[in-house]
Amino acid sequence: MLGCANFWTRWIFPRSPPRRGPIPPRFCETRECRDIAPEEAPSVVAGFVPVLDMTAEDILQKNPRFLTRAKNFDTFFSFGPELVTVDEVEDLAGLKVGTYLNSRLHRENVVANMIFDPWFLVSFHSRVMTFEPGDILSTGTPGAAVIRPGDQVECRITGFLPLVNPVGRYEPAPSKV
């Protein structure tokens, strides 16, 4: 699945126009863990992966409690094309994370500027839930972009292969009723 991410298509749903595409780095858990300290986090994280994570803003604006619905349309999440292991990242805090729209930089920031340290986030969430191997933890975005059919959205992280997705329009099949 990681190797196929560049070929996934992002769809726009006709009833839900502008989308925002936040692009957070994600953590992939390597073993089951719960209630871990921040200093233990690197030992349970398999690595990091670029992600494209969409939100249907029109749904979210109607009611903030609809976050799950606004983020879970088919094709609203992709990751890859590679997982970079913890030991391959020399300076986690120095990683640049960028949102690109149609090959132009939209927003960029470094991990060091996150409100919460990545290892703290792993620890914090492990106090609420048990992480299983393969779980993915989202950490935030340098800045979401409104996307439209025909656009191309990218996540670029220093030292990683970029995750690139074209944006299309979803056309539902005619009803058979």
Chimera marker file (.cmm) of the C-alpha trace (Angstrom):
<marker_set name="trace">
<marker id="1" x="0.000" y="0.000" z="0.000" r="1" g="1" b="0" radius="0.5"/>
<marker id="2" x="2.807" y="2.452" z="0.713" r="1" g="1" b="0" radius="0.5"/>
<marker id="3" x="4.179" y="2.135" z="-2.797" r="1" g="1" b="0" radius="0.5"/>
<marker id="4" x="0.816" y="2.896" z="-4.434" r="1" g="1" b="0" radius="0.5"/>
<marker id="5" x="0.120" y="6.236" z="-2.740" r="1" g="1" b="0" radius="0.5"/>
<marker id="6" x="1.380" y="8.364" z="-5.635" r="1" g="1" b="0" radius="0.5"/>
<marker id="7" x="-1.229" y="6.812" z="-7.916" r="1" g="1" b="0" radius="0.5"/>
<marker id="8" x="-4.281" y="7.450" z="-5.750" r="1" g="1" b="0" radius="0.5"/>
<marker id="9" x="-6.732" y="10.068" z="-6.917" r="1" g="1" b="0" radius="0.5"/>
<marker id="10" x="-8.319" y="12.667" z="-4.665" r="1" g="1" b="0" radius="0.5"/>
<marker id="11" x="-11.989" y="13.159" z="-5.480" r="1" g="1" b="0" radius="0.5"/>
<marker id="12" x="-14.149" y="16.207" z="-4.961" r="1" g="1" b="0" radius="0.5"/>
<marker id="13" x="-17.727" y="15.483" z="-3.973" r="1" g="1" b="0" radius="0.5"/>
<marker id="14" x="-20.308" y="17.666" z="-5.739" r="1" g="1" b="0" radius="0.5"/>
<marker id="15" x="-22.222" y="18.498" z="-2.531" r="1" g="1" b="0" radius="0.5"/>
<marker id="16" x="-19.103" y="19.363" z="-0.630" r="1" g="1" b="0" radius="0.5"/>
<marker id="17" x="-17.029" y="21.936" z="-2.556" r="1" g="1" b="0" radius="0.5"/>
<marker id="18" x="-13.923" y="23.490" z="-1.086" r="1" g="1" b="0" radius="0.5"/>
<marker id="19" x="-11.623" y="21.013" z="0.581" r="1" g="1" b="0" radius="0.5"/>
<marker id="20" x="-8.647" y="21.715" z="2.706" r="1" g="1" b="0" radius="0.5"/>
<marker id="21" x="-5.729" y="19.365" z="2.443" r="1" g="1" b="0" radius="0.5"/>
<marker id="22" x="-3.649" y="19.405" z="5.604" r="1" g="1" b="0" radius="0.5"/>
<marker id="23" x="-0.409" y="17.505" z="5.326" r="1" g="1" b="0" radius="0.5"/>
<marker id="24" x="0.946" y="16.262" z="8.599" r="1" g="1" b="0" radius="0.5"/>
<marker id="25" x="3.854" y="13.929" z="9.155" r="1" g="1" b="0" radius="0.5"/>
<marker id="26" x="2.575" y="10.725" z="10.684" r="1" g="1" b="0" radius="0.5"/>
<marker id="27" x="4.009" y="8.207" z="13.076" r="1" g="1" b="0" radius="0.5"/>
<marker id="28" x="3.589" y="4.500" z="12.381" r="1" g="1" b="0" radius="0.5"/>
<marker id="29" x="3.696" y="2.365" z="15.493" r="1" g="1" b="0" radius="0.5"/>
<marker id="30" x="5.910" y="-0.718" z="15.447" r="1" g="1" b="0" radius="0.5"/>
<marker id="31" x="4.686" y="-2.587" z="18.543" r="1" g="1" b="0" radius="0.5"/>
<marker id="32" x="1.808" y="-2.493" z="20.987" r="1" g="1" b="0" radius="0.5"/>
<marker id="33" x="2.242" y="0.188" z="23.611" r="1" g="1" b="0" radius="0.5"/>
<marker id="34" x="0.273" y="2.023" z="26.265" r="1" g="1" b="0" radius="0.5"/>
<marker id="35" x="1.164" y="4.594" z="28.936" r="1" g="1" b="0" radius="0.5"/>
<marker id="36" x="4.658" y="5.271" z="27.658" r="1" g="1" b="0" radius="0.5"/>
<marker id="37" x="6.908" y="8.180" z="28.606" r="1" g="1" b="0" radius="0.5"/>
<marker id="38" x="8.077" y="10.634" z="25.923" r="1" g="1" b="0" radius="0.5"/>
<marker id="39" x="11.635" y="9.289" z="26.142" r="1" g="1" b="0" radius="0.5"/>
<marker id="40" x="10.298" y="5.786" z="25.352" r="1" g="1" b="0" radius="0.5"/>
<marker id="41" x="8.416" y="6.934" z="22.240" r="1" g="1" b="0" radius="0.5"/>
<marker id="42" x="11.281" y="6.466" z="19.738" r="1" g="1" b="0" radius="0.5"/>
<marker id="43" x="11.486" y="2.794" z="20.697" r="1" g="1" b="0" radius="0.5"/>
<marker id="44" x="7.857" y="2.116" z="19.747" r="1" g="1" b="0" radius="0.5"/>
<marker id="45" x="7.613" y="4.216" z="16.570" r="1" g="1" b="0" radius="0.5"/>
<marker id="46" x="8.526" y="2.389" z="13.359" r="1" g="1" b="0" radius="0.5"/>
<marker id="47" x="8.996" y="5.584" z="11.382" r="1" g="1" b="0" radius="0.5"/>
<marker id="48" x="7.465" y="8.536" z="9.635" r="1" g="1" b="0" radius="0.5"/>
<marker id="49" x="5.459" y="8.859" z="6.442" r="1" g="1" b="0" radius="0.5"/>
<marker id="50" x="4.064" y="11.779" z="4.404" r="1" g="1" b="0" radius="0.5"/>
<marker id="51" x="0.266" y="12.030" z="4.447" r="1" g="1" b="0" radius="0.5"/>
<marker id="52" x="-2.473" y="13.819" z="2.539" r="1" g="1" b="0" radius="0.5"/>
<marker id="53" x="-5.455" y="14.234" z="4.833" r="1" g="1" b="0" radius="0.5"/>
<marker id="54" x="-8.550" y="15.987" z="3.474" r="1" g="1" b="0" radius="0.5"/>
<marker id="55" x="-11.426" y="17.726" z="5.243" r="1" g="1" b="0" radius="0.5"/>
<marker id="56" x="-14.812" y="18.661" z="3.731" r="1" g="1" b="0" radius="0.5"/>
<marker id="57" x="-14.939" y="22.193" z="5.148" r="1" g="1" b="0" radius="0.5"/>
<marker id="58" x="-18.595" y="22.769" z="4.241" r="1" g="1" b="0" radius="0.5"/>
<marker id="59" x="-19.657" y="19.821" z="6.412" r="1" g="1" b="0" radius="0.5"/>
<marker id="60" x="-17.387" y="20.886" z="9.269" r="1" g="1" b="0" radius="0.5"/>
<marker id="61" x="-18.709" y="24.457" z="9.173" r="1" g="1" b="0" radius="0.5"/>
<marker id="62" x="-22.295" y="23.214" z="9.551" r="1" g="1" b="0" radius="0.5"/>
<marker id="63" x="-21.385" y="21.490" z="12.794" r="1" g="1" b="0" radius="0.5"/>
<marker id="64" x="-17.904" y="21.004" z="14.304" r="1" g="1" b="0" radius="0.5"/>
<marker id="65" x="-19.118" y="17.711" z="15.814" r="1" g="1" b="0" radius="0.5"/>
<marker id="66" x="-19.223" y="16.334" z="12.239" r="1" g="1" b="0" radius="0.5"/>
<marker id="67" x="-15.412" y="16.124" z="12.091" r="1" g="1" b="0" radius="0.5"/>
<marker id="68" x="-15.462" y="12.351" z="11.613" r="1" g="1" b="0" radius="0.5"/>
<marker id="69" x="-17.843" y="12.660" z="8.663" r="1" g="1" b="0" radius="0.5"/>
<marker id="70" x="-15.910" y="15.597" z="7.173" r="1" g="1" b="0" radius="0.5"/>
<marker id="71" x="-12.653" y="13.630" z="7.162" r="1" g="1" b="0" radius="0.5"/>
<marker id="72" x="-13.800" y="10.161" z="6.120" r="1" g="1" b="0" radius="0.5"/>
<marker id="73" x="-14.997" y="10.254" z="2.535" r="1" g="1" b="0" radius="0.5"/>
<marker id="74" x="-13.372" y="7.670" z="0.297" r="1" g="1" b="0" radius="0.5"/>
<marker id="75" x="-9.944" y="8.932" z="-0.885" r="1" g="1" b="0" radius="0.5"/>
<marker id="76" x="-9.666" y="11.606" z="1.844" r="1" g="1" b="0" radius="0.5"/>
<marker id="77" x="-6.551" y="9.957" z="3.296" r="1" g="1" b="0" radius="0.5"/>
<marker id="78" x="-3.423" y="8.638" z="1.641" r="1" g="1" b="0" radius="0.5"/>
<marker id="79" x="0.099" y="8.073" z="2.815" r="1" g="1" b="0" radius="0.5"/>
<marker id="80" x="3.449" y="7.060" z="1.413" r="1" g="1" b="0" radius="0.5"/>
<marker id="81" x="5.181" y="6.475" z="-0.871" r="1" g="1" b="0" radius="0.5"/>
<marker id="82" x="7.724" y="5.353" z="1.726" r="1" g="1" b="0" radius="0.5"/>
<marker id="83" x="8.175" y="4.918" z="5.448" r="1" g="1" b="0" radius="0.5"/>
<marker id="84" x="11.374" y="6.451" z="6.798" r="1" g="1" b="0" radius="0.5"/>
<marker id="85" x="12.495" y="4.691" z="9.973" r="1" g="1" b="0" radius="0.5"/>
<marker id="86" x="13.301" y="6.566" z="13.170" r="1" g="1" b="0" radius="0.5"/>
<marker id="87" x="17.015" y="5.747" z="12.875" r="1" g="1" b="0" radius="0.5"/>
<marker id="88" x="17.120" y="7.229" z="9.346" r="1" g="1" b="0" radius="0.5"/>
<marker id="89" x="16.005" y="10.671" z="10.586" r="1" g="1" b="0" radius="0.5"/>
<marker id="90" x="19.035" y="12.503" z="11.972" r="1" g="1" b="0" radius="0.5"/>
<marker id="91" x="17.226" y="15.651" z="13.101" r="1" g="1" b="0" radius="0.5"/>
<marker id="92" x="13.484" y="15.187" z="13.665" r="1" g="1" b="0" radius="0.5"/>
<marker id="93" x="13.027" y="18.760" z="14.913" r="1" g="1" b="0" radius="0.5"/>
<marker id="94" x="14.735" y="20.124" z="11.792" r="1" g="1" b="0" radius="0.5"/>
<marker id="95" x="12.524" y="18.356" z="9.249" r="1" g="1" b="0" radius="0.5"/>
<marker id="96" x="10.760" y="20.778" z="6.891" r="1" g="1" b="0" radius="0.5"/>
<marker id="97" x="7.169" y="19.849" z="6.091" r="1" g="1" b="0" radius="0.5"/>
<marker id="98" x="5.558" y="21.547" z="3.113" r="1" g="1" b="0" radius="0.5"/>
<marker id="99" x="2.128" y="21.689" z="1.524" r="1" g="1" b="0" radius="0.5"/>
<marker id="100" x="2.383" y="22.224" z="-2.238" r="1" g="1" b="0" radius="0.5"/>
<marker id="101" x="-0.537" y="23.068" z="-4.485" r="1" g="1" b="0" radius="0.5"/>
<marker id="102" x="0.037" y="22.723" z="-8.242" r="1" g="1" b="0" radius="0.5"/>
<marker id="103" x="3.814" y="22.499" z="-7.639" r="1" g="1" b="0" radius="0.5"/>
<marker id="104" x="3.870" y="25.813" z="-5.741" r="1" g="1" b="0" radius="0.5"/>
<marker id="105" x="4.703" y="26.046" z="-2.061" r="1" g="1" b="0" radius="0.5"/>
<marker id="106" x="1.537" y="26.866" z="-0.103" r="1" g="1" b="0" radius="0.5"/>
<marker id="107" x="2.876" y="26.529" z="3.463" r="1" g="1" b="0" radius="0.5"/>
<marker id="108" x="6.037" y="25.203" z="5.037" r="1" g="1" b="0" radius="0.5"/>
<marker id="109" x="7.273" y="24.827" z="8.585" r="1" g="1" b="0" radius="0.5"/>
<marker id="110" x="9.689" y="22.771" z="10.642" r="1" g="1" b="0" radius="0.5"/>
<marker id="111" x="8.839" y="20.110" z="13.200" r="1" g="1" b="0" radius="0.5"/>
<marker id="112" x="10.597" y="22.201" z="15.882" r="1" g="1" b="0" radius="0.5"/>
<marker id="113" x="7.798" y="24.778" z="15.586" r="1" g="1" b="0" radius="0.5"/>
<marker id="114" x="5.055" y="22.313" z="16.497" r="1" g="1" b="0" radius="0.5"/>
<marker id="115" x="3.126" y="23.281" z="19.629" r="1" g="1" b="0" radius="0.5"/>
<marker id="116" x="3.820" y="19.856" z="21.146" r="1" g="1" b="0" radius="0.5"/>
<marker id="117" x="6.983" y="17.806" z="20.663" r="1" g="1" b="0" radius="0.5"/>
<marker id="118" x="6.311" y="14.690" z="18.516" r="1" g="1" b="0" radius="0.5"/>
<marker id="119" x="7.476" y="12.303" z="21.243" r="1" g="1" b="0" radius="0.5"/>
<marker id="120" x="5.194" y="14.037" z="23.751" r="1" g="1" b="0" radius="0.5"/>
<marker id="121" x="2.266" y="13.464" z="21.359" r="1" g="1" b="0" radius="0.5"/>
<marker id="122" x="2.981" y="9.733" z="21.158" r="1" g="1" b="0" radius="0.5"/>
<marker id="123" x="3.178" y="9.562" z="24.955" r="1" g="1" b="0" radius="0.5"/>
<marker id="124" x="0.047" y="11.684" z="25.475" r="1" g="1" b="0" radius="0.5"/>
<marker id="125" x="-2.103" y="9.585" z="23.153" r="1" g="1" b="0" radius="0.5"/>
<marker id="126" x="-0.742" y="6.340" z="24.600" r="1" g="1" b="0" radius="0.5"/>
<marker id="127" x="-2.401" y="7.337" z="27.882" r="1" g="1" b="0" radius="0.5"/>
<marker id="128" x="-5.793" y="7.328" z="26.145" r="1" g="1" b="0" radius="0.5"/>
<marker id="129" x="-5.480" y="4.332" z="23.845" r="1" g="1" b="0" radius="0.5"/>
<marker id="130" x="-3.310" y="1.350" z="23.148" r="1" g="1" b="0" radius="0.5"/>
<marker id="131" x="-1.287" y="1.670" z="19.968" r="1" g="1" b="0" radius="0.5"/>
<marker id="132" x="-1.134" y="-1.457" z="17.834" r="1" g="1" b="0" radius="0.5"/>
<marker id="133" x="1.503" y="-2.233" z="15.193" r="1" g="1" b="0" radius="0.5"/>
<marker id="134" x="0.651" y="-0.291" z="12.040" r="1" g="1" b="0" radius="0.5"/>
<marker id="135" x="-1.371" y="2.418" z="13.808" r="1" g="1" b="0" radius="0.5"/>
<marker id="136" x="-0.812" y="5.911" z="12.443" r="1" g="1" b="0" radius="0.5"/>
<marker id="137" x="-0.793" y="9.056" z="14.576" r="1" g="1" b="0" radius="0.5"/>
<marker id="138" x="-1.435" y="12.391" z="12.889" r="1" g="1" b="0" radius="0.5"/>
<marker id="139" x="0.561" y="15.334" z="14.204" r="1" g="1" b="0" radius="0.5"/>
<marker id="140" x="-0.681" y="18.459" z="12.406" r="1" g="1" b="0" radius="0.5"/>
<marker id="141" x="-0.117" y="20.496" z="9.274" r="1" g="1" b="0" radius="0.5"/>
<marker id="142" x="1.988" y="23.459" z="8.192" r="1" g="1" b="0" radius="0.5"/>
<marker id="143" x="-1.120" y="24.857" z="6.490" r="1" g="1" b="0" radius="0.5"/>
<marker id="144" x="-4.132" y="23.504" z="4.656" r="1" g="1" b="0" radius="0.5"/>
<marker id="145" x="-4.929" y="24.459" z="1.064" r="1" g="1" b="0" radius="0.5"/>
<marker id="146" x="-8.289" y="24.695" z="-0.687" r="1" g="1" b="0" radius="0.5"/>
<marker id="147" x="-8.233" y="22.215" z="-3.576" r="1" g="1" b="0" radius="0.5"/>
<marker id="148" x="-10.357" y="21.917" z="-6.709" r="1" g="1" b="0" radius="0.5"/>
<marker id="149" x="-10.725" y="19.425" z="-9.574" r="1" g="1" b="0" radius="0.5"/>
<marker id="150" x="-7.648" y="19.517" z="-11.778" r="1" g="1" b="0" radius="0.5"/>
<marker id="151" x="-5.316" y="20.519" z="-8.934" r="1" g="1" b="0" radius="0.5"/>
<marker id="152" x="-2.379" y="18.505" z="-7.730" r="1" g="1" b="0" radius="0.5"/>
<marker id="153" x="-1.595" y="18.479" z="-4.009" r="1" g="1" b="0" radius="0.5"/>
<marker id="154" x="1.707" y="17.345" z="-2.510" r="1" g="1" b="0" radius="0.5"/>
<marker id="155" x="3.316" y="16.665" z="0.824" r="1" g="1" b="0" radius="0.5"/>
<marker id="156" x="7.057" y="17.254" z="0.844" r="1" g="1" b="0" radius="0.5"/>
<marker id="157" x="9.189" y="16.451" z="3.869" r="1" g="1" b="0" radius="0.5"/>
<marker id="158" x="12.961" y="16.905" z="3.914" r="1" g="1" b="0" radius="0.5"/>
<marker id="159" x="14.654" y="13.607" z="3.027" r="1" g="1" b="0" radius="0.5"/>
<marker id="160" x="11.431" y="11.804" z="2.040" r="1" g="1" b="0" radius="0.5"/>
<marker id="161" x="9.980" y="10.976" z="-1.351" r="1" g="1" b="0" radius="0.5"/>
<marker id="162" x="7.052" y="13.365" z="-1.979" r="1" g="1" b="0" radius="0.5"/>
<marker id="163" x="3.439" y="12.197" z="-1.796" r="1" g="1" b="0" radius="0.5"/>
<marker id="164" x="1.611" y="13.573" z="-4.847" r="1" g="1" b="0" radius="0.5"/>
<marker id="165" x="-2.117" y="13.246" z="-5.581" r="1" g="1" b="0" radius="0.5"/>
<marker id="166" x="-4.195" y="14.617" z="-8.467" r="1" g="1" b="0" radius="0.5"/>
<marker id="167" x="-7.596" y="16.048" z="-7.589" r="1" g="1" b="0" radius="0.5"/>
<marker id="168" x="-10.671" y="14.868" z="-9.494" r="1" g="1" b="0" radius="0.5"/>
<marker id="169" x="-14.438" y="15.196" z="-9.230" r="1" g="1" b="0" radius="0.5"/>
<marker id="170" x="-16.534" y="12.295" z="-7.983" r="1" g="1" b="0" radius="0.5"/>
<marker id="171" x="-19.521" y="11.531" z="-10.182" r="1" g="1" b="0" radius="0.5"/>
<marker id="172" x="-21.903" y="9.119" z="-8.448" r="1" g="1" b="0" radius="0.5"/>
<marker id="173" x="-23.329" y="6.267" z="-10.486" r="1" g="1" b="0" radius="0.5"/>
<marker id="174" x="-26.975" y="6.713" z="-11.531" r="1" g="1" b="0" radius="0.5"/>
<marker id="175" x="-29.417" y="5.362" z="-8.981" r="1" g="1" b="0" radius="0.5"/>
<marker id="176" x="-30.904" y="1.969" z="-9.829" r="1" g="1" b="0" radius="0.5"/>
<marker id="177" x="-34.059" y="2.654" z="-7.839" r="1" g="1" b="0" radius="0.5"/>
<link id1="1" id2="2" r="1" g="1" b="0" radius="0.2"/>
<link id1="2" id2="3" r="1" g="1" b="0" radius="0.2"/>
<link id1="3" id2="4" r="1" g="1" b="0" radius="0.2"/>
<link id1="4" id2="5" r="1" g="1" b="0" radius="0.2"/>
<link id1="5" id2="6" r="1" g="1" b="0" radius="0.2"/>
<link id1="6" id2="7" r="1" g="1" b="0" radius="0.2"/>
<link id1="7" id2="8" r="1" g="1" b="0" radius="0.2"/>
<link id1="8" id2="9" r="1" g="1" b="0" radius="0.2"/>
<link id1="9" id2="10" r="1" g="1" b="0" radius="0.2"/>
<link id1="10" id2="11" r="1" g="1" b="0" radius="0.2"/>
<link id1="11" id2="12" r="1" g="1" b="0" radius="0.2"/>
<link id1="12" id2="13" r="1" g="1" b="0" radius="0.2"/>
<link id1="13" id2="14" r="1" g="1" b="0" radius="0.2"/>
<link id1="14" id2="15" r="1" g="1" b="0" radius="0.2"/>
<link id1="15" id2="16" r="1" g="1" b="0" radius="0.2"/>
<link id1="16" id2="17" r="1" g="1" b="0" radius="0.2"/>
<link id1="17" id2="18" r="1" g="1" b="0" radius="0.2"/>
<link id1="18" id2="19" r="1" g="1" b="0" radius="0.2"/>
<link id1="19" id2="20" r="1" g="1" b="0" radius="0.2"/>
<link id1="20" id2="21" r="1" g="1" b="0" radius="0.2"/>
<link id1="21" id2="22" r="1" g="1" b="0" radius="0.2"/>
<link id1="22" id2="23" r="1" g="1" b="0" radius="0.2"/>
<link id1="23" id2="24" r="1" g="1" b="0" radius="0.2"/>
<link id1="24" id2="25" r="1" g="1" b="0" radius="0.2"/>
<link id1="25" id2="26" r="1" g="1" b="0" radius="0.2"/>
<link id1="26" id2="27" r="1" g="1" b="0" radius="0.2"/>
<link id1="27" id2="28" r="1" g="1" b="0" radius="0.2"/>
<link id1="28" id2="29" r="1" g="1" b="0" radius="0.2"/>
<link id1="29" id2="30" r="1" g="1" b="0" radius="0.2"/>
<link id1="30" id2="31" r="1" g="1" b="0" radius="0.2"/>
<link id1="31" id2="32" r="1" g="1" b="0" radius="0.2"/>
<link id1="32" id2="33" r="1" g="1" b="0" radius="0.2"/>
<link id1="33" id2="34" r="1" g="1" b="0" radius="0.2"/>
<link id1="34" id2="35" r="1" g="1" b="0" radius="0.2"/>
<link id1="35" id2="36" r="1" g="1" b="0" radius="0.2"/>
<link id1="36" id2="37" r="1" g="1" b="0" radius="0.2"/>
<link id1="37" id2="38" r="1" g="1" b="0" radius="0.2"/>
<link id1="38" id2="39" r="1" g="1" b="0" radius="0.2"/>
<link id1="39" id2="40" r="1" g="1" b="0" radius="0.2"/>
<link id1="40" id2="41" r="1" g="1" b="0" radius="0.2"/>
<link id1="41" id2="42" r="1" g="1" b="0" radius="0.2"/>
<link id1="42" id2="43" r="1" g="1" b="0" radius="0.2"/>
<link id1="43" id2="44" r="1" g="1" b="0" radius="0.2"/>
<link id1="44" id2="45" r="1" g="1" b="0" radius="0.2"/>
<link id1="45" id2="46" r="1" g="1" b="0" radius="0.2"/>
<link id1="46" id2="47" r="1" g="1" b="0" radius="0.2"/>
<link id1="47" id2="48" r="1" g="1" b="0" radius="0.2"/>
<link id1="48" id2="49" r="1" g="1" b="0" radius="0.2"/>
<link id1="49" id2="50" r="1" g="1" b="0" radius="0.2"/>
<link id1="50" id2="51" r="1" g="1" b="0" radius="0.2"/>
<link id1="51" id2="52" r="1" g="1" b="0" radius="0.2"/>
<link id1="52" id2="53" r="1" g="1" b="0" radius="0.2"/>
<link id1="53" id2="54" r="1" g="1" b="0" radius="0.2"/>
<link id1="54" id2="55" r="1" g="1" b="0" radius="0.2"/>
<link id1="55" id2="56" r="1" g="1" b="0" radius="0.2"/>
<link id1="56" id2="57" r="1" g="1" b="0" radius="0.2"/>
<link id1="57" id2="58" r="1" g="1" b="0" radius="0.2"/>
<link id1="58" id2="59" r="1" g="1" b="0" radius="0.2"/>
<link id1="59" id2="60" r="1" g="1" b="0" radius="0.2"/>
<link id1="60" id2="61" r="1" g="1" b="0" radius="0.2"/>
<link id1="61" id2="62" r="1" g="1" b="0" radius="0.2"/>
<link id1="62" id2="63" r="1" g="1" b="0" radius="0.2"/>
<link id1="63" id2="64" r="1" g="1" b="0" radius="0.2"/>
<link id1="64" id2="65" r="1" g="1" b="0" radius="0.2"/>
<link id1="65" id2="66" r="1" g="1" b="0" radius="0.2"/>
<link id1="66" id2="67" r="1" g="1" b="0" radius="0.2"/>
<link id1="67" id2="68" r="1" g="1" b="0" radius="0.2"/>
<link id1="68" id2="69" r="1" g="1" b="0" radius="0.2"/>
<link id1="69" id2="70" r="1" g="1" b="0" radius="0.2"/>
<link id1="70" id2="71" r="1" g="1" b="0" radius="0.2"/>
<link id1="71" id2="72" r="1" g="1" b="0" radius="0.2"/>
<link id1="72" id2="73" r="1" g="1" b="0" radius="0.2"/>
<link id1="73" id2="74" r="1" g="1" b="0" radius="0.2"/>
<link id1="74" id2="75" r="1" g="1" b="0" radius="0.2"/>
<link id1="75" id2="76" r="1" g="1" b="0" radius="0.2"/>
<link id1="76" id2="77" r="1" g="1" b="0" radius="0.2"/>
<link id1="77" id2="78" r="1" g="1" b="0" radius="0.2"/>
<link id1="78" id2="79" r="1" g="1" b="0" radius="0.2"/>
<link id1="79" id2="80" r="1" g="1" b="0" radius="0.2"/>
<link id1="80" id2="81" r="1" g="1" b="0" radius="0.2"/>
<link id1="81" id2="82" r="1" g="1" b="0" radius="0.2"/>
<link id1="82" id2="83" r="1" g="1" b="0" radius="0.2"/>
<link id1="83" id2="84" r="1" g="1" b="0" radius="0.2"/>
<link id1="84" id2="85" r="1" g="1" b="0" radius="0.2"/>
<link id1="85" id2="86" r="1" g="1" b="0" radius="0.2"/>
<link id1="86" id2="87" r="1" g="1" b="0" radius="0.2"/>
<link id1="87" id2="88" r="1" g="1" b="0" radius="0.2"/>
<link id1="88" id2="89" r="1" g="1" b="0" radius="0.2"/>
<link id1="89" id2="90" r="1" g="1" b="0" radius="0.2"/>
<link id1="90" id2="91" r="1" g="1" b="0" radius="0.2"/>
<link id1="91" id2="92" r="1" g="1" b="0" radius="0.2"/>
<link id1="92" id2="93" r="1" g="1" b="0" radius="0.2"/>
<link id1="93" id2="94" r="1" g="1" b="0" radius="0.2"/>
<link id1="94" id2="95" r="1" g="1" b="0" radius="0.2"/>
<link id1="95" id2="96" r="1" g="1" b="0" radius="0.2"/>
<link id1="96" id2="97" r="1" g="1" b="0" radius="0.2"/>
<link id1="97" id2="98" r="1" g="1" b="0" radius="0.2"/>
<link id1="98" id2="99" r="1" g="1" b="0" radius="0.2"/>
<link id1="99" id2="100" r="1" g="1" b="0" radius="0.2"/>
<link id1="100" id2="101" r="1" g="1" b="0" radius="0.2"/>
<link id1="101" id2="102" r="1" g="1" b="0" radius="0.2"/>
<link id1="102" id2="103" r="1" g="1" b="0" radius="0.2"/>
<link id1="103" id2="104" r="1" g="1" b="0" radius="0.2"/>
<link id1="104" id2="105" r="1" g="1" b="0" radius="0.2"/>
<link id1="105" id2="106" r="1" g="1" b="0" radius="0.2"/>
<link id1="106" id2="107" r="1" g="1" b="0" radius="0.2"/>
<link id1="107" id2="108" r="1" g="1" b="0" radius="0.2"/>
<link id1="108" id2="109" r="1" g="1" b="0" radius="0.2"/>
<link id1="109" id2="110" r="1" g="1" b="0" radius="0.2"/>
<link id1="110" id2="111" r="1" g="1" b="0" radius="0.2"/>
<link id1="111" id2="112" r="1" g="1" b="0" radius="0.2"/>
<link id1="112" id2="113" r="1" g="1" b="0" radius="0.2"/>
<link id1="113" id2="114" r="1" g="1" b="0" radius="0.2"/>
<link id1="114" id2="115" r="1" g="1" b="0" radius="0.2"/>
<link id1="115" id2="116" r="1" g="1" b="0" radius="0.2"/>
<link id1="116" id2="117" r="1" g="1" b="0" radius="0.2"/>
<link id1="117" id2="118" r="1" g="1" b="0" radius="0.2"/>
<link id1="118" id2="119" r="1" g="1" b="0" radius="0.2"/>
<link id1="119" id2="120" r="1" g="1" b="0" radius="0.2"/>
<link id1="120" id2="121" r="1" g="1" b="0" radius="0.2"/>
<link id1="121" id2="122" r="1" g="1" b="0" radius="0.2"/>
<link id1="122" id2="123" r="1" g="1" b="0" radius="0.2"/>
<link id1="123" id2="124" r="1" g="1" b="0" radius="0.2"/>
<link id1="124" id2="125" r="1" g="1" b="0" radius="0.2"/>
<link id1="125" id2="126" r="1" g="1" b="0" radius="0.2"/>
<link id1="126" id2="127" r="1" g="1" b="0" radius="0.2"/>
<link id1="127" id2="128" r="1" g="1" b="0" radius="0.2"/>
<link id1="128" id2="129" r="1" g="1" b="0" radius="0.2"/>
<link id1="129" id2="130" r="1" g="1" b="0" radius="0.2"/>
<link id1="130" id2="131" r="1" g="1" b="0" radius="0.2"/>
<link id1="131" id2="132" r="1" g="1" b="0" radius="0.2"/>
<link id1="132" id2="133" r="1" g="1" b="0" radius="0.2"/>
<link id1="133" id2="134" r="1" g="1" b="0" radius="0.2"/>
<link id1="134" id2="135" r="1" g="1" b="0" radius="0.2"/>
<link id1="135" id2="136" r="1" g="1" b="0" radius="0.2"/>
<link id1="136" id2="137" r="1" g="1" b="0" radius="0.2"/>
<link id1="137" id2="138" r="1" g="1" b="0" radius="0.2"/>
<link id1="138" id2="139" r="1" g="1" b="0" radius="0.2"/>
<link id1="139" id2="140" r="1" g="1" b="0" radius="0.2"/>
<link id1="140" id2="141" r="1" g="1" b="0" radius="0.2"/>
<link id1="141" id2="142" r="1" g="1" b="0" radius="0.2"/>
<link id1="142" id2="143" r="1" g="1" b="0" radius="0.2"/>
<link id1="143" id2="144" r="1" g="1" b="0" radius="0.2"/>
<link id1="144" id2="145" r="1" g="1" b="0" radius="0.2"/>
<link id1="145" id2="146" r="1" g="1" b="0" radius="0.2"/>
<link id1="146" id2="147" r="1" g="1" b="0" radius="0.2"/>
<link id1="147" id2="148" r="1" g="1" b="0" radius="0.2"/>
<link id1="148" id2="149" r="1" g="1" b="0" radius="0.2"/>
<link id1="149" id2="150" r="1" g="1" b="0" radius="0.2"/>
<link id1="150" id2="151" r="1" g="1" b="0" radius="0.2"/>
<link id1="151" id2="152" r="1" g="1" b="0" radius="0.2"/>
<link id1="152" id2="153" r="1" g="1" b="0" radius="0.2"/>
<link id1="153" id2="154" r="1" g="1" b="0" radius="0.2"/>
<link id1="154" id2="155" r="1" g="1" b="0" radius="0.2"/>
<link id1="155" id2="156" r="1" g="1" b="0" radius="0.2"/>
<link id1="156" id2="157" r="1" g="1" b="0" radius="0.2"/>
<link id1="157" id2="158" r="1" g="1" b="0" radius="0.2"/>
<link id1="158" id2="159" r="1" g="1" b="0" radius="0.2"/>
<link id1="159" id2="160" r="1" g="1" b="0" radius="0.2"/>
<link id1="160" id2="161" r="1" g="1" b="0" radius="0.2"/>
<link id1="161" id2="162" r="1" g="1" b="0" radius="0.2"/>
<link id1="162" id2="163" r="1" g="1" b="0" radius="0.2"/>
<link id1="163" id2="164" r="1" g="1" b="0" radius="0.2"/>
<link id1="164" id2="165" r="1" g="1" b="0" radius="0.2"/>
<link id1="165" id2="166" r="1" g="1" b="0" radius="0.2"/>
<link id1="166" id2="167" r="1" g="1" b="0" radius="0.2"/>
<link id1="167" id2="168" r="1" g="1" b="0" radius="0.2"/>
<link id1="168" id2="169" r="1" g="1" b="0" radius="0.2"/>
<link id1="169" id2="170" r="1" g="1" b="0" radius="0.2"/>
<link id1="170" id2="171" r="1" g="1" b="0" radius="0.2"/>
<link id1="171" id2="172" r="1" g="1" b="0" radius="0.2"/>
<link id1="172" id2="173" r="1" g="1" b="0" radius="0.2"/>
<link id1="173" id2="174" r="1" g="1" b="0" radius="0.2"/>
<link id1="174" id2="175" r="1" g="1" b="0" radius="0.2"/>
<link id1="175" id2="176" r="1" g="1" b="0" radius="0.2"/>
<link id1="176" id2="177" r="1" g="1" b="0" radius="0.2"/>
</marker_set>
